[in-house]
Amino acid sequence: MNGMKSKLSVTGGLVFLGISILFSSCSITTAISELKNDQDAPNSSRFEMITPNESNIIIFDTVTGEYWRKFIEPNEGPTNWEMQESPVSGSN
């Protein structure tokens, strides 16, 4: 009878360990997927379009600080985009 209790306690311990591992893996998977979703969100607003006046359009990359400017003269067709140096980043 004593041997039977020992086997039951070992079996119960293994079941508890298995349930704990299963619960932990589900928790870790959920945390990783939430972290991935949080990292994707900032990229959705990575670029900003700025129109300081009716002749200039600026596309600003909020991650790298680079921006592209396009000058459109009134009553004329579009011109080419030019990549500009960022006024924010400087060599220190």
N, C-alpha and C positions, 0 to 999 in steps of 0.2 A: 504494500500500500504506500509505503514511503517513497519507493521508486516512481510510482505513478504520479505523486504530487510533484516530484522533481521534474518529470517530463512535461507536466502541464505548466509549470512555472517557466520552463525554458520556451515552450511553445507560445505561451502568453507574451513573454518578453520579445520573441521574434515577431509576433503579430504587431505588438506595439511599436517596435523598431521599424517595421515595414510601413505602418501607417504614418509614422513620424517622417520618414524619408519621402513618402508620397506627398504629404502636406507641405514639406519644405520645398520640394521641387516645384509644386504648383505656385507657391508664394514667390519663389525666385523667378519663375517664368513670367508671372504677372508683373513683377517689378521691372524686369528687363523690357517687356513690351511697353510699359508706361514710360520708361526712360527713353526708348526709341521714339515714341510719339511726341515726347517733349522736345527732343532734339530736332524733329522734322518741322515743328511749328515755327521756329524762328526763320527757317529758310523760305517759308511762304511769304514773308515780308522782307526778303533780302534786298530787293530793289525798290527804290522810290523814284517816282517821276515828279520833277520839280519844274514849274513854269514861272520863272521870275518876271517875265513880261511876255508880250505877244510875239516877240521875235526869237526867243531862246527857249529851248527845251533841254532839260538836264535829266539824265538817268544816273542815280547815285547807288553804288553798291555799298550797303551798310556793313558788310563783313570785311571787305578789303579796303574800303575808303576810296576806291577809284570811282571816277565818274566820266560819263560821255556827254558831250554838249553838241547840240545841233542848232545852228543859226538859220532861221528862215526869214529872208527879207520879205517885207510886205509886198503883196501882189506878185510874187515869184514862186516858182516851183521849189521842191525840197532840195536841200544840199546834203553833202556827205557828213556822216558822224565823225567826230574827232575825239580820241581818247585824251583826257587831260590829267595832269599831275594832281594828286590830292593835296588840298591845302591843309589837311589835318595831319598827315604823316610827314615827318621831317627827319632828316638825318642828324642823329645826336652823337 
